[in-house]
Amino acid sequence: MRRLLVLIALFAGGCSPTVDELHQEPVRWVAVVAVDWQTLSTCIKRQLIDRYVVTDLPEPAKNRTELLVYVSAPAFVTGSYELRGQGATTEVSWRRQKIVADLGGQQALFRSAVDTCASGSPNQPQ
C-alpha cells in the first residue's frame, strides 16, 4: 500500500524516472558470485517475478546483461542489476532511483535475490 501511495505522489508531480536517470545514480552495492551470468540472470528474474516486472537486456558477445526492475512496466523503473560474466563467476552491481524510498525492505529483497541464486537455491536452473 505504501508503494502505491509513493507512486501516486510521484506521478501526480509529473515525476517518472527514466532508465537514463537511473544510469546516472551511483552503484549501491557490488557482489561477485560463483554462478555464470546467464544462469544468474534467469534466477534473479525468477526471484522477482511475483512482485516486479523485469526486463532483460542481454549482450552475449560481451558476457553481460542488464536487468531493469519496474514497479509496473514501463511506467516506473526502480532499479537495475548489471551482470558481467567473468568465466564461471559474475560481478553484479545494483543501482536504484534516488527518489525511491526503501519501502518494505526493497533494498534487502534485491540483494537477497542475488544471495539466494548464489547459494544454489532450488529455484536456480541447473
Secondary structure, 3 states (H helix, E strand, C coil): CHHHHHHHHHHHCCCCCCHHHHHCCCCCEEEEECCCHHHHHHHHHHHHCCCCEEEEEEEHHHCEEEEEEEEECCCEEEEEEEEEEECCEEEEEEEECCCCCCHHHHHHHHHHHHHHHHCCCCCCCC
